[in-house]
Amino acid sequence: MRLRTVAVAALALLAAGCGIRTTSVPVDAGPAPSRVPCGVSEDSGPAAGVPVRVFLVCGSQLEPVDRRSPQPEDKASGDPVRTATALLAQLLADPSEAERQAGFTTAVRAPLAVAGGRKGDPEGTLRLSRQPEDLVPEALSQLVCTFAESSAGAGGHTVLLAGPGAYPPKRYRCTAELRERPGTAVPTVAAPAPEGSPAG
């Protein structure tokens, strides 16, 4: 009888040592997590309008989404402010039902507007109604990649952005690393010299 008691105690110690807590109650851990698709089969939004591409957040990354904008992007006119305004409106809009089901969200929040540069700014500057650094990183990443990959960009996957204050614009770059980690700091490169400044 004593040997049997010792054996039972030894088994209990072995079970405790494996790190698994025994329970008599069935545990439902739920289904295994599924991979977010991060893709829609067709253009989002209304059927009419001009095709545009914006970057939304999905699965902690930035992914491009094709939409149709009621405001013409008007690439032929070469007006970056008009293009940026149309794209900003798309980023401020709630994702469509198809986009939500695919896992897309937007971190860009109103109130936010975009206008052209002021006197002395480099050509192609866009000024936001808020300082870019005051936006959450994901929102700034969305804006930078959406603008930089459109005719509102400054070339080389970059865009010249500034806020309403007297601070000079910065050239922000949309990189593969930023698209993978939009919550990090947006990389910048040297901005061109302001208009009217002497050449170095």
TORFI-114838 format. One record per atom (N, C-alpha, C): residue number from 1; residue in one letter; atom name; x, y, z. Coordinates in steps of 0.001 Angstrom, whole numbers, plus 500000, padded with zeros to 6 digits. Layout:
N
   num   residuo   atomo        u        v        w
   NUM         A      CA        X        Y        Z
...
//
This chain:
200
   num   residuo   atomo        u        v        w
     1         M       N   500836   498794   500000
     1         M      CA   500000   500000   500000
     1         M       C   500873   501259   500000
     2         R       N   501962   501195   500796
     2         R      CA   502845   502345   500875
     2         R       C   503547   502577   499533
     3         L       N   503942   501481   498832
     3         L      CA   504578   501605   497532
     3         L       C   503635   502248   496525
     4         R       N   502354   501882   496605
     4         R      CA   501370   502461   495685
     4         R       C   501224   503958   495907
     5         T       N   501233   504380   497180
     5         T      CA   501112   505808   497512
     5         T       C   502315   506575   496985
     6         V       N   503504   505989   497123
     6         V      CA   504725   506637   496630
     6         V       C   504688   506777   495114
     7         A       N   504177   505749   494438
     7         A      CA   504104   505787   492976
     7         A       C   503149   506876   492505
     8         V       N   502011   507004   493176
     8         V      CA   501041   508041   492811
     8         V       C   501650   509430   493024
     9         A       N   502381   509603   494123
     9         A      CA   503008   510897   494405
     9         A       C   504067   511229   493366
    10         A       N   504813   510209   492923
    10         A      CA   505848   510438   491913
    10         A       C   505236   510854   490589
    11         L       N   504121   510230   490209
    11         L      CA   503437   510600   488976
    11         L       C   502922   512038   489039
    12         A       N   502427   512435   490195
    12         A      CA   501929   513805   490357
    12         A       C   503062   514814   490207
    13         L       N   504244   514486   490740
    13         L      CA   505383   515380   490609
    13         L       C   505844   515501   489157
    14         L       N   505815   514369   488432
    14         L      CA   506193   514409   487025
    14         L       C   505243   515280   486214
    15         A       N   503954   515187   486482
    15         A      CA   502968   515997   485770
    15         A       C   503161   517475   486064
    16         A       N   503474   517793   487304
    16         A      CA   503694   519197   487666
    16         A       C   504973   519727   487036
    17         G       N   505975   518881   486880
    17         G      CA   507258   519317   486336
    17         G       C   507220   519622   484860
    18         C       N   506227   519096   484131
    18         C      CA   506188   519336   482692
    18         C       C   505621   520703   482352
    19         G       N   505100   521412   483352
    19         G      CA   504628   522765   483100
    19         G       C   503204   522845   482595
    20         I       N   502491   521733   482499
    20         I      CA   501107   521724   482028
    20         I       C   500193   521567   483220
    21         R       N   499329   522496   483388
    21         R      CA   498390   522441   484503
    21         R       C   497207   521573   484110
    22         T       N   496956   520556   484907
    22         T      CA   495858   519644   484588
    22         T       C   494533   520283   484963
    23         T       N   493496   519952   484207
    23         T      CA   492155   520453   484491
    23         T       C   491140   519420   484051
    24         S       N   490046   519368   484795
    24         S      CA   488982   518437   484437
    24         S       C   487924   519100   483568
    25         V       N   488085   520408   483309
    25         V      CA   487115   521155   482511
    25         V       C   487620   521268   481079
    26         P       N   486814   520893   480076
    26         P      CA   487262   521040   478678
    26         P       C   487510   522516   478343
    27         V       N   488593   522770   477627
    27         V      CA   488956   524140   477255
    27         V       C   488819   524299   475755
    28         D       N   488037   525324   475334
    28         D      CA   487864   525629   473920
    28         D       C   488756   526815   473581
    29         A       N   489850   526554   472907
    29         A      CA   490783   527625   472559
    29         A       C   490346   528401   471333
    30         G       N   489268   527993   470678
    30         G      CA   488781   528693   469499
    30         G       C   489513   528250   468254
    31         P       N   489073   528727   467113
    31         P      CA   489713   528334   465853
    31         P       C   491087   528961   465705
    32         A       N   491906   528367   464901
    32         A      CA   493227   528911   464632
    32         A       C   493086   530236   463905
    33         P       N   493969   531214   464198
    33         P      CA   493854   532517   463525
    33         P       C   494043   532364   462026
    34         S       N   493218   533100   461276
    34         S      CA   493298   533039   459814
    34         S       C   494097   534224   459295
    35         R       N   494743   534058   458165
    35         R      CA   495550   535121   457563
    35         R       C   494632   536156   456917
    36         V       N   494877   537431   457231
    36         V      CA   494089   538505   456633
    36         V       C   494409   538578   455140
    37         P       N   493396   538576   454275
    37         P      CA   493668   538524   452832
    37         P       C   494342   539772   452278
    38         C       N   493993   540960   452805
    38         C      CA   494598   542215   452337
    38         C       C   494516   542357   450825
    39         G       N   493343   542149   450280
    39         G      CA   493162   542320   448848
    39         G       C   491682   542355   448515
    40         V       N   491307   543216   447585
    40         V      CA   489944   543280   447087
    40         V       C   489963   542931   445615
    41         S       N   488906   542289   445152
    41         S      CA   488906   541743   443793
    41         S       C   488676   542796   442720
    42         E       N   488090   543936   443098
    42         E      CA   487802   544965   442098
    42         E       C   487904   546336   442713
    43         D       N   487816   547376   441864
    43         D      CA   487911   548743   442363
    43         D       C   486874   548994   443440
    44         S       N   487280   549669   444520
    44         S      CA   486344   550024   445576
    44         S       C   485636   551319   445221
    45         G       N   484521   551567   445904
    45         G      CA   483812   552821   445700
    45         G       C   482899   552772   444494
    46         P       N   482392   553932   444075
    46         P      CA   481451   553982   442963
    46         P       C   482094   553553   441660
    47         A       N   481245   553050   440747
    47         A      CA   481752   552576   439453
    47         A       C   482246   553736   438599
    48         A       N   481601   554898   438724
    48         A      CA   482004   556059   437930
    48         A       C   483142   556799   438633
    49         G       N   483949   557471   437865
    49         G      CA   485030   558257   438443
    49         G       C   486371   557884   437840
    50         V       N   487390   558557   438310
    50         V      CA   488746   558371   437800
    50         V       C   489476   557353   438678
    51         P       N   490158   556373   438087
    51         P      CA   490906   555405   438904
    51         P       C   492033   556087   439676
    52         V       N   492129   555796   440957
    52         V      CA   493212   556294   441800
    52         V       C   493704   555146   442670
    53         R       N   494901   555304   443173
    53         R      CA   495475   554284   444067
    53         R       C   495868   554952   445374
    54         V       N   495396   554366   446481
    54         V      CA   495744   554867   447807
    54         V       C   496334   553722   448617
    55         F       N   497031   554081   449681
    55         F      CA   497633   553079   450559
    55         F       C   496871   553057   451881
    56         L       N   496360   551873   452235
    56         L      CA   495640   551672   453483
    56         L       C   496429   550714   454369
    57         V       N   496055   550691   455649
    57         V      CA   496702   549797   456606
    57         V       C   495971   548459   456592
    58         C       N   496748   547383   456503
    58         C      CA   496172   546043   456561
    58         C       C   497224   545096   457120
    59         G       N   496873   544397   458191
    59         G      CA   497820   543469   458792
    59         G       C   499102   544138   459234
    60         S       N   498997   545357   459792
    60         S      CA   500157   546132   460271
    60         S       C   501109   546526   459149
    61         Q       N   500631   546541   457899
    61         Q      CA   501439   546974   456767
    61         Q       C   500626   547942   455924
    62         L       N   501299   548607   454991
    62         L      CA   500607   549433   454007
    62         L       C   500422   548618   452735
    63         E       N   499200   548618   452226
    63         E      CA   498903   547886   451000
    63         E       C   498155   548817   450043
    64         P       N   498464   548769   448746
    64         P      CA   497769   549631   447783
    64         P       C   496360   549135   447511
    65         V       N   495446   550075   447344
    65         V      CA   494049   549770   447023
    65         V       C   493634   550654   445854
    66         D       N   493064   550059   444844
    66         D      CA   492581   550816   443685
    66         D       C   491136   551239   443916
    67         R       N   490870   552508   443742
    67         R      CA   489528   553060   443903
    67         R       C   489194   553933   442703
    68         R       N   487970   554446   442721
    68         R      CA   487552   555429   441714
    68         R       C   487109   556680   442438
    69         S       N   487744   557785   442078
    69         S      CA   487486   559050   442750
    69         S       C   486501   559892   441950
    70         P       N   485476   560466   442617
    70         P      CA   484583   561384   441907
    70         P       C   485283   562677   441529
    71         Q       N   486382   562998   442241
    71         Q      CA   487173   564179   441900
    71         Q       C   488275   563740   440945
    72         P       N   488323   564285   439755
    72         P      CA   489340   563835   438795
    72         P       C   490743   564100   439284
    73         E       N   491600   563095   439143
    73         E      CA   493000   563281   439517
    73         E       C   493666   564236   438531
    74         D       N   493205   564231   437277
    74         D      CA   493640   565207   436281
    74         D       C   495161   565255   436142
    75         K       N   495738   564103   435841
    75         K      CA   497184   564054   435677
    75         K       C   497647   564926   434504
    76         A       N   496799   565044   433498
    76         A      CA   497209   565801   432311
    76         A       C   497471   567260   432636
    77         S       N   496753   567815   433618
    77         S      CA   496927   569226   433945
    77         S       C   498204   569473   434738
    78         G       N   498757   568407   435323
    78         G      CA   499971   568564   436113
    78         G       C   499761   569362   437380
    79         D       N   498548   569319   437952
    79         D      CA   498244   570069   439164
    79         D       C   498383   569145   440374
    80         P       N   499511   569179   441087
    80         P      CA   499694   568266   442214
    80         P       C   498735   568531   443370
    81         V       N   498308   569790   443547
    81         V      CA   497397   570100   444650
    81         V       C   496031   569462   444396
    82         R       N   495563   569533   443155
    82         R      CA   494275   568926   442825
    82         R       C   494342   567411   442999
    83         T       N   495444   566830   442580
    83         T      CA   495630   565392   442751
    83         T       C   495667   565025   444228
    84         A       N   496458   565765   445010
    84         A      CA   496584   565479   446437
    84         A       C   495251   565634   447157
    85         T       N   494460   566630   446768
    85         T      CA   493151   566840   447391
    85         T       C   492237   565650   447152
    86         A       N   492230   565141   445918
    86         A      CA   491401   563981   445595
    86         A       C   491864   562747   446362
    87         L       N   493164   562564   446458
    87         L      CA   493692   561401   447174
    87         L       C   493449   561500   448673
    88         L       N   493591   562700   449238
    88         L      CA   493334   562882   450669
    88         L       C   491885   562558   451001
    89         A       N   490967   562971   450129
    89         A      CA   489552   562663   450358
    89         A       C   489331   561156   450426
    90         Q       N   490051   560404   449599
    90         Q      CA   489930   558953   449624
    90         Q       C   490492   558372   450925
    91         L       N   491598   558919   451406
    91         L      CA   492192   558411   452649
    91         L       C   491342   558745   453868
    92         L       N   490627   559867   453814
    92         L      CA   489759   560256   454927
    92         L       C   488461   559453   454954
    93         A       N   488073   558900   453829
    93         A      CA   486824   558150   453747
    93         A       C   486958   556802   454463
    94         D       N   485848   556346   455034
    94         D      CA   485847   555024   455653
    94         D       C   486035   553955   454579
    95         P       N   486780   552889   454889
    95         P      CA   486915   551792   453924
    95         P       C   485549   551216   453565
    96         S       N   485432   550754   452338
    96         S      CA   484182   550128   451903
    96         S       C   483970   548805   452642
    97         E       N   482789   548230   452491
    97         E      CA   482497   546958   453137
    97         E       C   483472   545877   452670
    98         A       N   483743   545849   451366
    98         A      CA   484683   544851   450840
    98         A       C   486074   545058   451410
    99         E       N   486485   546325   451560
    99         E      CA   487803   546612   452124
    99         E       C   487867   546225   453588
   100         R       N   486791   546511   454347
   100         R      CA   486776   546135   455762
   100         R       C   486872   544624   455925
   101         Q       N   486131   543898   455110
   101         Q      CA   486168   542438   455208
   101         Q       C   487543   541894   454840
   102         A       N   488256   542607   453986
   102         A      CA   489604   542187   453603
   102         A       C   490649   542616   454629
   103         G       N   490242   543380   455640
   103         G      CA   491159   543758   456709
   103         G       C   491739   545150   456613
   104         F       N   491225   545993   455701
   104         F      CA   491790   547327   455502
   104         F       C   491205   548337   456484
   105         T       N   492064   549239   456965
   105         T      CA   491647   550378   457781
   105         T       C   492447   551598   457325
   106         T       N   492043   552770   457812
   106         T      CA   492811   553990   457542
   106         T       C   493067   554712   458851
   107         A       N   494281   555216   459002
   107         A      CA   494647   555972   460196
   107         A       C   494534   557471   459966
   108         V       N   494209   557887   458753
   108         V      CA   494086   559313   458423
   108         V       C   492740   559809   458932
   109         R       N   492744   560861   459731
   109         R      CA   491527   561366   460361
   109         R       C   491347   562857   460079
   110         A       N   490090   563259   459968
   110         A      CA   489745   564672   459832
   110         A       C   489845   565341   461210
   111         P       N   490001   566658   461248
   111         P      CA   490110   567566   460104
   111         P       C   491525   567583   459539
   112         L       N   491620   567500   458236
   112         L      CA   492901   567554   457566
   112         L       C   492672   568005   456132
   113         A       N   493442   568982   455690
   113         A      CA   493333   569505   454331
   113         A       C   494734   569661   453763
   114         V       N   494813   569823   452451
   114         V      CA   496093   569981   451784
   114         V       C   496003   571166   450828
   115         A       N   497071   571922   450729
   115         A      CA   497137   573082   449832
   115         A       C   498533   573136   449227
   116         G       N   498708   574059   448310
   116         G      CA   500005   574219   447677
   116         G       C   500997   574919   448583
   117         G       N   502238   574959   448130
   117         G      CA   503280   575621   448897
   117         G       C   503123   577128   448903
   118         R       N   503813   577765   449811
   118         R      CA   503792   579216   449897
   118         R       C   505020   579791   449199
   119         K       N   505093   581089   449117
   119         K      CA   506209   581754   448446
   119         K       C   507531   581340   449090
   120         G       N   508470   580938   448260
   120         G      CA   509774   580514   448754
   120         G       C   509906   579017   448923
   121         D       N   508775   578279   448911
   121         D      CA   508849   576822   449015
   121         D       C   509373   576231   447713
   122         P       N   510052   575084   447770
   122         P      CA   510459   574412   446534
   122         P       C   509241   574036   445694
   123         E       N   509432   573967   444403
   123         E      CA   508340   573604   443505
   123         E       C   507811   572214   443859
   124         G       N   506488   572087   443858
   124         G      CA   505859   570802   444157
   124         G       C   505552   570578   445622
   125         T       N   505813   571591   446473
   125         T      CA   505539   571444   447905
   125         T       C   504039   571373   448163
   126         L       N   503647   570478   449058
   126         L      CA   502266   570383   449543
   126         L       C   502274   570725   451027
   127         R       N   501372   571613   451427
   127         R      CA   501275   571977   452842
   127         R       C   499966   571462   453423
   128         L       N   500101   570676   454496
   128         L      CA   498946   570139   455203
   128         L       C   498447   571152   456225
   129         S       N   497198   570993   456641
   129         S      CA   496633   571885   457658
   129         S       C   497127   571520   459060
   130         R       N   497868   570451   459181
   130         R      CA   498515   570060   460442
   130         R       C   499965   569721   460147
   131         Q       N   500820   569893   461146
   131         Q      CA   502220   569533   460959
   131         Q       C   502330   568027   460711
   132         P       N   503076   567615   459715
   132         P      CA   503204   566178   459451
   132         P       C   503663   565388   460668
   133         E       N   504568   565966   461477
   133         E      CA   505077   565267   462654
   133         E       C   504016   565089   463731
   134         D       N   502928   565863   463664
   134         D      CA   501860   565740   464658
   134         D       C   500885   564613   464325
   135         L       N   500960   564071   463122
   135         L      CA   500101   562964   462741
   135         L       C   500638   561660   463320
   136         V       N   499756   560697   463563
   136         V      CA   500233   559385   464009
   136         V       C   501084   558792   462887
   137         P       N   502099   558006   463200
   137         P      CA   503008   557501   462167
   137         P       C   502307   556780   461023
   138         E       N   501289   555978   461329
   138         E      CA   500603   555254   460270
   138         E       C   499898   556201   459304
   139         A       N   499311   557278   459833
   139         A      CA   498632   558250   458967
   139         A       C   499624   558966   458066
   140         L       N   500759   559383   458631
   140         L      CA   501771   560056   457813
   140         L       C   502323   559093   456765
   141         S       N   502516   557847   457126
   141         S      CA   503002   556854   456163
   141         S       C   502011   556679   455017
   142         Q       N   500718   556633   455334
   142         Q      CA   499699   556529   454284
   142         Q       C   499759   557718   453338
   143         L       N   499847   558917   453912
   143         L      CA   499890   560125   453092
   143         L       C   501129   560143   452203
   144         V       N   502270   559840   452790
   144         V      CA   503526   559892   452041
   144         V       C   503496   558912   450875
   145         C       N   503123   557668   451134
   145         C      CA   503143   556674   450056
   145         C       C   502067   556959   449012
   146         T       N   500886   557404   449439
   146         T      CA   499826   557707   448482
   146         T       C   500219   558879   447588
   147         F       N   500717   559959   448182
   147         F      CA   501128   561120   447391
   147         F       C   502359   560806   446539
   148         A       N   503347   560143   447142
   148         A      CA   504613   559904   446442
   148         A       C   504443   559013   445221
   149         E       N   503474   558110   445244
   149         E      CA   503265   557199   444127
   149         E       C   502230   557732   443139
   150         S       N   501933   559023   443221
   150         S      CA   500977   559653   442305
   150         S       C   501647   560845   441634
   151         S       N   500874   561552   440809
   151         S      CA   501419   562742   440151
   151         S       C   501591   563909   441118
   152         A       N   501158   563746   442378
   152         A      CA   501398   564771   443397
   152         A       C   502786   564648   444001
   153         G       N   503486   563556   443689
   153         G      CA   504799   563316   444263
   153         G       C   505880   564173   443621
   154         A       N   507072   564116   444241
   154         A      CA   508208   564915   443778
   154         A       C   509224   564073   443030
   155         G       N   508850   562849   442666
   155         G      CA   509756   561971   441937
   155         G       C   510587   561113   442873
   156         G       N   511000   559950   442370
   156         G      CA   511835   559070   443185
   156         G       C   511141   558541   444413
   157         H       N   509819   558287   444320
   157         H      CA   509024   557774   445449
   157         H       C   509057   558733   446639
   158         T       N   509094   560033   446360
   158         T      CA   509129   561016   447432
   158         T       C   508014   562045   447256
   159         V       N   507754   562804   448338
   159         V      CA   506805   563904   448296
   159         V       C   507312   564994   449230
   160         L       N   507139   566249   448820
   160         L      CA   507530   567396   449635
   160         L       C   506335   567819   450484
   161         L       N   506461   567677   451795
   161         L      CA   505362   567998   452708
   161         L       C   505812   568989   453768
   162         A       N   504876   569844   454158
   162         A      CA   505072   570775   455267
   162         A       C   503720   570992   455920
   163         G       N   503731   571702   457041
   163         G      CA   502495   572026   457740
   163         G       C   502137   573479   457555
   164         P       N   501229   573989   458403
   164         P      CA   500788   575379   458251
   164         P       C   501772   576393   458828
   165         G       N   502749   575925   459592
   165         G      CA   503684   576845   460237
   165         G       C   504777   577310   459299
   166         A       N   505762   577982   459883
   166         A      CA   506851   578561   459101
   166         A       C   507977   577570   458833
   167         Y       N   507793   576332   459254
   167         Y      CA   508850   575341   459046
   167         Y       C   508994   575006   457568
   168         P       N   510215   574777   457102
   168         P      CA   510415   574425   455693
   168         P       C   509911   573012   455416
   169         P       N   509574   572725   454168
   169         P      CA   509095   571377   453827
   169         P       C   510211   570346   453907
   170         K       N   509815   569113   454096
   170         K      CA   510741   567987   454090
   170         K       C   510372   567061   452930
   171         R       N   511376   566398   452393
   171         R      CA   511129   565416   451338
   171         R       C   511036   564045   452008
   172         Y       N   509825   563515   452049
   172         Y      CA   509577   562212   452646
   172         Y       C   509617   561140   451559
   173         R       N   510169   559974   451915
   173         R      CA   510300   558888   450940
   173         R       C   509452   557682   451346
   174         C       N   508758   557121   450358
   174         C      CA   508006   555875   450565
   174         C       C   508925   554720   450178
   175         T       N   509324   553935   451163
   175         T      CA   510229   552812   450931
   175         T       C   509512   551493   451206
   176         A       N   510134   550408   450769
   176         A      CA   509582   549079   451047
   176         A       C   509536   548826   452551
   177         E       N   510547   549308   453262
   177         E      CA   510582   549129   454718
   177         E       C   509448   549882   455384
   178         L       N   509141   551089   454895
   178         L      CA   508039   551861   455478
   178         L       C   506715   551162   455226
   179         R       N   506535   550607   454035
   179         R      CA   505293   549900   453738
   179         R       C   505133   548668   454612
   180         E       N   506247   548060   455004
   180         E      CA   506185   546892   455881
   180         E       C   505968   547286   457340
   181         R       N   506457   548467   457731
   181         R      CA   506338   548921   459122
   181         R       C   505905   550389   459147
   182         P       N   504641   550660   458841
   182         P      CA   504185   552058   458777
   182         P       C   504133   552761   460124
   183         G       N   504312   552028   461209
   183         G      CA   504304   552653   462530
   183         G       C   505642   553236   462916
   184         T       N   506645   553109   462043
   184         T      CA   507975   553655   462329
   184         T       C   508102   555058   461730
   185         A       N   509223   555701   462022
   185         A      CA   509451   557051   461506
   185         A       C   509579   557021   459986
   186         V       N   508950   557988   459327
   186         V      CA   509004   558062   457866
   186         V       C   510369   558609   457455
   187         P       N   511080   557917   456564
   187         P      CA   512407   558407   456165
   187         P       C   512325   559692   455350
   188         T       N   513312   560539   455515
   188         T      CA   513387   561795   454763
   188         T       C   514734   561878   454051
   189         V       N   514762   562653   453002
   189         V      CA   516006   562945   452277
   189         V       C   516120   564453   452161
   190         A       N   517262   564936   451744
   190         A      CA   517476   566375   451647
   190         A       C   516500   567001   450674
   191         A       N   515817   568045   451114
   191         A      CA   514864   568746   450259
   191         A       C   515613   569698   449334
   192         P       N   515047   569992   448170
   192         P      CA   515690   570955   447280
   192         P       C   515707   572341   447887
   193         A       N   516587   573183   447387
   193         A      CA   516695   574546   447902
   193         A       C   515424   575329   447591
   194         P       N   514997   576219   448497
   194         P      CA   513821   577031   448241
   194         P       C   513973   577873   446985
   195         E       N   512839   578207   446395
   195         E      CA   512860   579033   445194
   195         E       C   513488   580398   445491
   196         G       N   514340   580853   444591
   196         G      CA   514958   582161   444756
   196         G       C   516234   582163   445560
   197         S       N   516613   581001   446140
   197         S      CA   517837   580957   446908
   197         S       C   519026   580789   445984
   198         P       N   520181   581315   446344
   198         P      CA   521346   581200   445477
   198         P       C   521813   579764   445368
   199         A       N   522298   579365   444213
   199         A      CA   522793   578006   444026
   199         A       C   524072   577830   444793
   200         G       N   524228   576599   445377
   200         G      CA   525412   576350   446182
   200         G       C   526597   575949   445343
//
